[in-house]
Amino acid sequence: MNVSYWISQRLRLRGEGGSGTGVIIAVAGVALALVIMELTIAVVLGFKNGIRDKLMGFDAQINVEVPYGSTDGILHVTPSLRNFVRTHMPASDIRMSLRQPALLKTDTDFHGLVFLAQSPEADFSFERSNIVEGEWPDYTADSCDNKIVISRQVADALGLGVGDRVFSTFFVNGDIKMRRHTVAGLYRSDFGEYDYNVAYASLRAMQRVAGIDSVSCNRLDIRGIAVDDIASEAASLQQAFIDAAANGEMNELYTVDNVTHTGAIYFNWLDLLDTNVVVIFLLMLAVAGLTLVSSLFILILECVRLIGVLRAMGAPKPLVRRIFIDMAMRLVGLGMIIGNILGLGLLWFQHATHFITLDPQMYYLSSVPVEFNIWAIIALNAGVAASAWLILVLPARLASSIDPAKAMSYE
């Protein structure tokens, strides 16, 4: 039988005097620390993943661009190039992409942006999820070649709506080309810089504007790569191109870029959040640790005579230490239960209702994002419990070092 556990279970945590208040403060401190830590993890994960998803929705994770020394900026997607990329990126989504600068003009105003056109058979789930009015055109059909999708922000600036027609002016190789498009849908991603500058169009229509054939574009976009593997996969593909060019397998050396480079300012900003998480965790552990140590000292003072009796009866110091650590860990357990109930409840409420909103112009999201990660929650609870046990070792050692003769006469 575990004697220390048996004795600690039979000692009251809320005794006379100040111990009751001390116990409440200790439990509240642990619960508050756990709530804040859980909210921090869920919000930071949700925020980072939300921004990353938007970045990789507008920009491919990896892209193959024109060869070194190319002057026209046009990438010819030959069967050998496509097969080469497919061989090295077998599980990815590979699509042609053409970005064409243009000027949208109404009778009273104009706005410059970039038309983004991609392979019509591509997965446009990200683009469709952002549609707030109208619909996403079926760009596999020739009848949709003159249909475009612009952001709500641009539509409001130009006074346009779904079904309206607008002139698009293109400057291609010193020539001015004009097309009349129909607004098929409006999107809103809350990613201000992209919403203001990106519109969607048919790849066939943009190829005709640029004067290129159906197998030419600006670059080849590669999607479906795990976030942590983007940089390494891009470097591997670039090295494969270098080796193929050196061995004479390919006549040209293509350049490879990735979203962690093109969107470096955003990724660096997101990395700073990890530092904030560490600071918050340390502060919360300090709060919980101080309240636990204070409460344990109060419990020790109230149990001085018990310590003296146990030591006089021959109880070893480790046994006395374990008794008080077990008592304090009961407070930790109660605080963690309350903290999990409150923390997970708040996260679920925010996830379901989006009650706490944000300014999308500042944060690129319309509400505070939360992401449930069960393994992160389990690891957090285990870490809090282990940290609390380590914090309690020192005051418990002081309890076991009390002299039995002095303890028996303690008033």
N, C-alpha and C positions, 0 to 999 in steps of 0.2 A: 504494500500500500504506500502511496505517496504521502508521507506525513506532512510535508510542508504545504501541499495543496489542500489536504484535509483540514489543517488548522486555519489556513487563510480563508477557506470557504465558510468557516464558522465565526469569523471576526466581522463585526459590523463595520461597514464603511462610513456610515453616517452616525457618528457618535454624538456626544454632548459637546457644547461649546462651538468652536469654529470649524470643526472637521466637516460638518454638513455643508457649509458654504464652500469650503475648499474642494470637496468632492464635486459639487455642482460646477464650480469654475473649471476643474480639471476635465470633466466630461464635456463641458461646453467648448473648452479650448481644443480638444481633440476633434470634436465634431466640426467646429468651424474650420480648423485647418484642413480636414479631409474634404469638406464641401468646396472650399476655395481651390484646392489642388485638383479635384475632379472637374470643376468648372473650367479651370485653366487648361487642363489637358484636352477636354472636349472642344472648347472654343478654339484653341490654337490649332488642333488637328483639323477641325472644320474649316477654319479660315485658310490655312495653308492649302488644303485640298481643293477648296472652292476657287481660290485664285489660280492654282495650277491647272485645274480643269478648264478655266476660261482661257488661260494663256495657250494651252495646247488645243483648245477648240479653234482659236483664231490662227494659230501658227502650228505647223507640224512639229512633232517631236524631233524628227530628223529630216533633213532635206538634202537632195542632190542637186547641185546647181551647175551652171554652164562651165565648160572646161576652162582651165587656165589659158589666158591669152585671148579669150573670145571677146569680140568687140560688139556684136549685135545683141548680146544678152539673151539669145534664144537657145533653148535646150532641145535638141532633137532626140526624142525618146525612141531609139531604135530597138528592135527585138533583142539584140545582144545586150544592150544596156539594161533593159527591163529584166531579162533573164539573170543578168549578173546580180542586180539588186535583189531579185527574188531568191537567188541562191544563198545570199548572205543574210537576208532578212526573211526567212521562210514563213514566219507566223504573223507578219505585219500586214497592215493595210497600206498599199502603195497606190498613189493616185497622181495624175497630172494636175499641175496648178499653174494658173496664169494670173498675174496681177497687172492690171492695166489702169494707170492714172486717168482720171476724167474730171470733167466739170459739169455738174448738174445745174441746169438753168431753167428758171421759170420766168414769167413775165415781169416779175418784180425783184427777183433775187437770184443768187447763184451760190454754189458751194462746191469746193474741191474735195475729192476723196479718191479712193482706190477701189476698183471693181475686183473682187476675188472670184475667180471662176475655177471650178474643179471638175474632175472626171464625173460625168453625170451618173455613173453607176456607183459612186462612192456612198459611204454611210454618212448621211447628213443628220444624224440624231441630235448632235449638239446644236446645229443651226435650227432645227425644228423645235427644239425645247425652248428656244428664245423667242419664237414667234408670239406676238401679243395681239396682232390683228391681221386678218387676211390669211394666206396660206403659203406654204413653201412650194414653188413651182416644180413640176415634173420635168426636169431638164433633159430627160431622155427623149422627150417629144419635141419635134421641130417647132410645134406651135407655141412653145414656151421660150423660144430664143429671144424674144423682145421683152420678156418679163424680168423684172429686177426686184430685189428685196433690199430695203434701206432701213436704217434704224429709226426708232421713234424720235430720237433727238434731231436727226437730220430732217425728218418729215415735218416736225414742228417748226424748225428754223425756216423751211422753204414753203410752209403752208400746204403740204401735200398729204394725201390720204390714199387708202387702198382704191385702186381703179383709176387713179389720176395718171395722166401722161406727162412725161417730162423729157426735155431734150438733154442728151448727153454729148458733150464735146470732147474729142480725143485729139491729142497731139502725137502723131506717129511719124517718125523719121522726117520731121520738118513739114509734114502735111497736117491739115486740120480735117478731121472726120467727124461728122455729126450723125447721131442716131436718135430715134424717138422710142423711148421705153415706156412700158406700163408698170406701175407699182403694184406688184402682186401681193406683197406682205410687208409688215413692219415688225422689226425685232427689237428686243431690249435685253441686253446682257448686263447692264449696270457697270460695264467696264468702259468708263468714259472715253478714254483715248481711242479705243477700237470702235466703239459705237459711233463716234464722231467722224471716223476716217474710213470705215470699211462698209462696202455694199456688195451684194452678191449678184452674179449674172451667169448667163449660159456660157459654157466653155466654147462651144461652136461659134457663138456670136462674137466673143472676144477674140478668138483666133482669126475670124474674118476681118475684124477691125485692125488687128495687128498685121494682117497680110501674111499669115503663116499657115502651114498645112495642119491637118488633123492630128499629126503625131508630134507637134512642136508645142512648147510652153516655156515658162520662165524657169520652172524647177519641178523636180519630182518629190512629192511629199510622202513621208513614211510615218505612219501612225501605228498605235497598238503596242508600243514599247513600254515596259515597266519604267516608272519614274526613276528609280534608282539605277537603271541600266542605260539611261539615255546617253550619257557622256561616254561610257565605255563602248557601247554599240556604235556610236558615231565615229569614235576613234578607230575601232576595228574595221568599219566600212571604208574609211579614208585610207587606212593602211592597205586594204585589199585593192583599192583603186591604184595606189602607188605601185604595188607589186605587179599588178596586171599591166600597167603602162611600162614598167621596167622590163618585164618579160616579153613584151611585144604582143600580149593578148588583146590589148586595147590601144587604139591609135591616139587617144586623147586622155588627159588626166582630169577627171571631174573633181569638183570641190564638194566637200560635205560639211554641213553646219548643223547645229541643233538648237533647240529652244532654250537650253540653259545658257547659251551664249547670246542669242538674239534677245532673250528676255532676262538678261543678267541682272538688270536693275531691280526687277521684281523678285527674282530668286534670292538676291542678296538681302533684300528687305525682309523676305520671309525667314531667312536664316537668323536674322536678328531676334526673331521671336523666341528662338530656343534659349537665348541668353536671358530673356525676361522670365521664361519658365523656371530656369534654374534659380534665379533670384527670388521668385515668389515661393518656390519650394523651400528654400533655406529659411526664409522669413517665417513661413508657416510652421516648419519644424521647430524653430526657435520658440515660437509662441506656445506650441503644444508642449515642448519640453519643459519650459519654465513653469507652466501651470501644473504639470505632472510632478515635477520635483518639489514644488511648494506644497502640493497636497500630500505627497508622500512624507515630507518632513512633519506635517501636522499629524498624520496617522502614527508616525513613529513616536512623537511626543506623547500621544494619548495611550501608547502601548508600551511605555518604558518599563512598567512593573512586569508586564507579561514577558518582556525581553529578559529581565532579571531572573524571573522564575525559570524560564526555559534554559538560560545559561547555567543557573544553579543546579538544574536537574541533569546537566551534562550535554545539552543540545549543542552541537558544533556550530561554528559561525556560518558555514555554508547553508545550514538548515534555516537559520534566522534570516539570512539574506533572501533565500528563496521564498520564505513566507511573505515578506514585504513586497518582493517583486511580483509574486502572484496576486497580492491584493491590488497593487497598482495596475497590473495588466487587466484586472477586472474593470477598472475605470476606462482603460484604453479600449477594451472590447465594447463596452457600452457606448463610448463616444463614437467609435467606428460604425456601430450599427445605426445610431442616430444620424451620423454624417452621411452614410450611404443612402439612407432613406431620403434625406433632404436633398443631397446633391443629385442623385439620379432622378428624383422627382422633378427638380427644377430643370434639369436637362431635357427630360421627356416633355415637359410643358412648353419649353422654348421650341423644341423640335416640332411639336404638333401645332403650335399657334403662331410662332414667329413673333411673340409678344414684344420683344425688345428689338427695335428697328435701328438701322444705321443710315447715315447719309451716303448713298452710293457714289457721290462725287468725291468723297474722301476715302471711303473704304472699299469701293468696287463691289460691295454687297449691300442688299437692301435690308437685311436683318442679321442679327448675330448668329453665325452658323455653329452648329454643334455636331459632333460626330462621336457615336458610341463605339468604343474599341474595348471589347471585353477583356482582352489580354492586358491592355494598359491599365484598366481599372483593377484587375487582379494584382498586377505588379505593384501598383500604387498602394493598395491595402497591405500587401506583404511588406513593402518597404516601410510604411508607417509603423506597422507592428514591430518590425525588427529594430527600427530607429528608436522607438519608445523603450524597448527592452534594454538597448545599449545605454540610453540616457539614464535609466533607473538603476543601473548597476552601482554607480558611485554612492548615492544616498543610501542604498540598501547595505553597502559595505559599512557605512558609518553606523547603521543600526546594529549590525552584528558586532561592532567593536565596543559597544557600551559595556562598562564594567558592571558585573552582576551585583556586587555589594552596594555600589552607588545607586543602581537602578531600583533595588529593593526599598531604599529609603527615600526615593524620589516622591515629591509632593506635587 
